[in-house]
Structure formats: C-alpha cells, structure tokens
C-alpha cells in the first residue's frame, strides 16, 4: 500500500475553515482560528502527515477547497 504526504504551510492559513468543514477526520481549527492537520508533525514551516491511499482523496478535496493553496498531497517517493 502506498503512502502519501499531506503538507500544510500553516503560517499562510487565512482561517476560512473550508478544509475542516470538508474533511473533519483530518482537519480542525486551532485556538488561533487557523487550520490544523490532525496528527501532523512540524518540519520547519511545513506541517506534514503521512496518509494511506485510502485517505488521499479526502485530503485532496481539502487541498482543492483551500483558497490560499497551502495544502498539498503528494505520493511518497
């Protein structure tokens, strides 16, 4: 089973909440009103989480609704 990396550049989040509304399994709004990728690990300015092929699609939907394009899903190499 292949894994995918979901990444978020949280510092550029505008707090619209679209990702959390469409994919609450993985996204929530934090105490500052910014989107947080649940279970992710911070690596510099990027927050990252590995997900299975099964959960790739819902995170791609979250990325698609992000108005500032700070969420990305890529196949792990």
C-alpha positions in Angstrom: 0.0 0.0 0.0 1.5 3.3 -1.0 1.6 6.3 1.3 1.1 10.0 0.6 2.4 13.1 2.3 -0.1 15.7 3.2 1.6 19.0 3.8 0.4 22.4 5.1 2.1 25.8 5.1 0.2 26.8 8.3 1.7 30.3 8.5 -0.1 31.3 5.4 -3.5 30.0 6.5 -6.3 32.6 6.5 -8.6 30.6 8.7 -11.5 30.1 6.3 -12.3 26.6 7.7 -13.1 25.0 4.4 -10.7 22.1 4.9 -12.1 21.4 8.4 -15.6 21.5 7.0 -15.0 19.1 4.2 -12.6 16.7 5.9 -13.1 16.8 9.7 -11.3 13.5 10.1 -8.0 15.2 9.3 -8.6 18.9 9.7 -9.7 21.1 12.6 -9.5 24.8 13.5 -7.0 25.5 16.3 -7.3 28.0 19.2 -5.9 30.8 16.9 -8.6 30.1 14.3 -6.2 28.5 11.9 -6.5 25.1 10.2 -4.6 22.3 11.9 -3.7 19.0 10.2 -4.6 16.5 13.0 -1.6 14.3 14.0 0.8 16.2 11.8 4.4 16.9 12.7 6.0 20.3 12.2 9.1 20.3 10.0 10.3 23.9 9.8 7.4 26.0 8.4 5.6 22.9 7.0 3.3 20.6 8.9 3.3 17.0 7.5 1.3 13.8 7.9 1.6 10.5 6.1 -1.7 9.0 5.0 -2.7 5.9 3.1 -4.0 5.6 -0.4 -7.5 5.3 1.1 -7.3 8.7 2.8 -5.5 10.5 -0.1 -8.7 11.5 -1.8 -10.4 13.3 1.1 -7.2 15.3 1.7 -7.0 16.2 -2.0 -10.5 17.6 -1.6 -9.4 19.6 1.4 -6.5 20.9 -0.7 -8.8 21.8 -3.6 -11.1 23.9 -1.4 -8.2 25.8 0.2 -8.4 29.4 -1.2 -4.8 30.1 -0.5 -3.4 26.8 -1.8 -1.4 25.9 1.2 -2.4 22.2 1.4 -0.7 19.6 -0.8 -0.9 15.9 -1.2 2.0 14.0 -2.9 2.8 10.4 -3.3 5.7 9.4 -1.0 8.9 8.6 -3.0 
